[in-house]
Amino acid sequence: MRTDEAIRLVAAARTDADLFGVDTPARRYRELVAALHPDRLGALDARVRAAATDAFVQVTTRWRATGTPGPATPGAATVVLGGYPLGALAHAGDLADLYDVGADRLLKLPRDPADNDLMAREAYALRQIEDRGDPRHLPYVPRLVDSFRHRDAASGAERRISVLAAVPGLHDLDAVRRAYPDGLDARDAAWMWRRLLVALGLAHRAGVVHGAVLPRHVLIEPDAHGVVLVDWCFSAVDGGTVPALVPGHEDWYPPEVTARRPAGPGTDLAMAATCMSWLMGDRAPRELRAFADGCRRPALTARPDDAWRLLGELDEVLDRLYGPRTFRPFTLNP
């Protein structure tokens, strides 16, 4: 395998199965190491050497973290990070992989040490919300169980790791849209929107702006109509700026984010309205389209800035459209 091929493979891999394959993962690992090892790069230019070194660190760290990627191999040693034995890869996020560590816990391991600052942002945001937020609404955000640093013995790379309480049976809004490609009935979108506003109201009262309210970060529990807003790595506190944009979603952000201006509650409320409009598609009633447009005015100061007040206004619109609220069973198999 050539060095440039290995770099492209590492950059494109979303999961350990993508990176190492499932049939002969150990062989793929050896091929990648041989192509990327700093001692074997020869006279490559500085830019390529830097990319190869970064890819090498990612490969060795992910291999050590998973032990044997893909299906479990008999006799494989259990890898332990910070006292947590790593199990299967549960989810590949925007900048980190989440591994099952038992006891309804997920260990969040960043793929690139350069993202340690974003991991620290998430840990700080979740602590702020837990310390300052209304305990009744804390289930709407992940619970931070632990946070620590881990240094890879082979590469020397240090990563900021979090352990989060896991909730089974959740699906993101991308999955909902795939199940309803022609748009979701507004009566189903209504409970998702309402509960998302509760999650944002909880965070905003604690001084935290999520900064990346995107479909992949809004998780629902269909049967109980639960919502959990995840991935607080892009959060802003006390009028700060959103530190980065999720690649491929640049068009989802309001102007203050792309212009690197201070964010506020209206930043999240605008993105939440975009999520729900996208989810309903052409099935959105005129009244809800107008409501969403009011949440997405270009200027942050012209938008709603109180999620709890906005929730009340949404309820008024829904009451005019559908009358008193009733429980409406929801399934991802329409």
N, C-alpha and C positions, 0 to 999 in steps of 0.2 A: 504494500500500500504506500502510495506517495504521500509526502507531507501535506501537500495542498488538498488531496482527497480526504485525509484524516481531519484536517481543520474544518472542511465543509461538513463532514459527517457529524463532528462534535457540535458545531454551531446549529445544525438542523435538528438534532436529536431532542425530542420533547420528553421522552421516557427512557428508562434504562434498557428496555427492550429495543427501542430505536437505536440506541448507542451500541449495545453489545450483542444484539440478536438473542434468540431464545434456544437455538440448536447447539451452538458451540461458543458460548459467551467467553470462556477463558481464552480461546484461540483469538477471538476478535480483540479482546483486551491486549493480548501480547502484540498483535499487529499494530494497534493504535500506539502503544508505548514505543514500539520500535520506530514508528514513523515520526513521533513527536518528541522523543527524549532530547533534552537540551544538548547532551553530549554528541548527538548524531546529526545535528542540523548543519554542520559544515559552514560554508560561506554564504548562506542565505542572507538577504538584506535584513536590516533591523526590524522592519515592519512585519515581515513574515516570521522572523524568529520570535518576536513578541507574541504574535497570534498563536504560534505553535506551542510556546511555553504556557500560555494561558489554557490552551486546549489540553495540554498534558496534565496540568493541575486538575482540571475538571474530570478528566478520565480517571486519574488515580484516586481522587477523592470519592467519586461516585462508586468506583469499584470496591474501595475499602468500606464505604458506607453500606453497600448492599450485600457484601460477601460474595454471593453468586446471583447475579441478576436473573430475572425470569423465574421459571418454575424452581421450586426448592430442590437442591441437590443433596442426596443422602450423605451425611457426614460432614456437611459444610459447617464451618465455624460460625458462631453467632457474633456479629459485630456489635459492640456496645459503645455508645457515645454518651458521655455524661451520666453513666449509670443506666441508660435506657437501651435495652436490646432491640436492634432494628429488625422489623419484620418486613412484610411486603410493601412495595411502593403503592401507596393509596391514591395519590394524585400528583400530577405535574402542574405546578402553578406558573405564574408569570415569571418569577425569578428564583423559585425554590421548589424542591421536591418534598412531598410529605410522606412519611413512612409510618406504618402502624407499629406502635411500641407497646401494645396491649393496654388493658385497663381503660379502654375508651379514650386513648391518647394518641395524638399524631405528632411526630417530630418533624419540624420544618427545617430543612437543610438547604441553604442557598447554594446555587450552582456556581456562582462567581463570588469570590471574596470582596470584589468591588461593591457588592450590594449589601455589605454588612451595615452600612448606614441606614438603608431602607428597612432592614430587619430590626434595627434598634428603634426606628420610628414606630414600627408596629407594636413592639413591646411597650414603649412609652405610652402610646395612644390607648392600648388596652388597659394598662394600669390606671391611667387617668380616668377612663370611663368607669372602671370598677370602683375606684376610690370616690368619685364624685357623682356617679350616676344613680338613678333610682333603682334599687335592687329588684323591683318588680319587673323591670324591662331588660335586665342584664342578659337573659337568654337570647336576646336578639343579636348579640355579638359573641364572637368566640371568647372563651375564658383562657387566659394565659396561665398555664400551670408552672412553667419554668422557663428560664432564659439563661444561657451560658455560652462561653466561647470554647471552641475546640481547635486545636492546632494539629494538622496532619504531620505525622512523624516523618514521612518520606519527602513531602514537598515543602514543608514549613508553612503552608498556607493556613491562615487562621480564619475561621468562620464563626459568625454569630448565629446561634441555634436557638430556636424556640420550641417549646412543647405546648400544644394546645389541646383542650378537651374536645373530643370528637362527638358529633351527633350523627347517629345512623339515619339512613333513609332520606338524605337530602339530595336535591337536584337543582342545578343552576338554571337561570332563565334561558340560556342557550338551548338546553334540553327541552324546555317548555316550547320554545319557538319551533324546534324541529318536530315536536309532536303536533303542533298546530301551525303548519306552514302558511295557511291562508289567514292567519291572525287569530288571536285569542278572544273569546267572548268577553266583553267589558265587565260582565258580572263576575267572572273569574279573576280578571286582572284587578278588580276593585279591592279584593282582600289582600292581594300581594302589594298593591300600592299603599294601602292603609298601613300595613305592618312595616313596610319599608320606611314610611314616614315616622313610625314609632322608633325604629332603630336609629334614624337620623336625629330625631328629637332627643333621644337619650344621649347621643354623642355630642350634639351641639350644646346641650346644657352643661356638658363636662368640658367645653372649650375645644372640642376636637372636630375637625372637618375631615371626612373620609378621603375625598380627593380622587376617587376612582370608582364611582357608582356605575358599574358596567354590568351587563347581563351575566358574565361569568362569575361575578362577585356577589350576586344576589342568589342565595340558596333558599329553596322552599321545601317544606315537608307537606306533600299533597293531602294526606288524610286529615291531619290536625290543623291544616292551614297555618303552619309555622313558617317563619322567615328568619334567616340568619345572614347578616351582612359581613362578609369575610374580606380578607386581604387588606389590612390597614397599613401596609408598607408605604403607601403614597399619601399618607395623612399629613395634615397641617394643623398646628396648634397655635392658638392665640394670635390669629391674623397672619400666619406665615404663608409661604407659597407652597404649592404642590411641587414636590421635588422632581418628578419625572412623569412622562406619559406612557401608558401601556402601548407597546408597538402594535400597529394595525388598527388602533382605535382613536387616532388623532382627531377625527371629525366628531367624536362624541363629546369633546370637551368644550366648555364655554370659553369666551374670549380671554377672561382674566388668567386662565391656566396657561394657555398657549403663549400669552404675552408675559408670563412670569410675574404677574401682579399678585398681590395678596388675595387669598381665597377667603370665602366666608360661607355661612350656611346656605346662602343662595346658590353657591357652586354645586353643592350636593343636590339641592332641590331641583335644579335645572337638569342635572344628569339623570336623576330619578324619573323626571317627566319624560325625558328622551327614551329611557328604558321601557317605560310603560306604553308610550306611543308606538315604539317599534314592536312591542309584544302584541298589541292589538291590531296593528296594521290598518287595513281599510275597514276593519270592523269597529273601529272606535267611533262612538257617537259624536255628533258635532259639538255637544256641550263639553265632553271630555277633551276633545281636540283643542277647544278654546281654553279650557283650564290649563292644559299642558303648555300651550303657547304663552300664557301669562306667567308661567314658571320659567320660561326660557328667554325672557327679554334680553337683548344684548348687554345692557349695563347691569352689573351686579347690584348696584344701588336701586335699580328699578324692579328687581325681582322680590318675591316673598323671601323673608329671612327667618321665619319661625315655623319649624316643622309642625309643632303642635297646633298652631293657629291654622296652618294650611290643611292639616288633617280635618279640622272642623269644617273648613270651606269645602273640602272634597266630599265630606259626608252630606253636606247640603246639596251638592250637585247630584250625588248618587240617590239621595232621597227623592229629588224631583224626577229623576229618570226611572227609578225602580221601586220607590216606596220604601217602607221599613225594611231593615236588613234581616235576611234569613240565611241560615247556613245552606250553602250550595256545594254538594260533594264535587270533588275535583279529581280527575284521573289524567295520567300522562299517556293513556291509550285511547284516544278519541275514536 
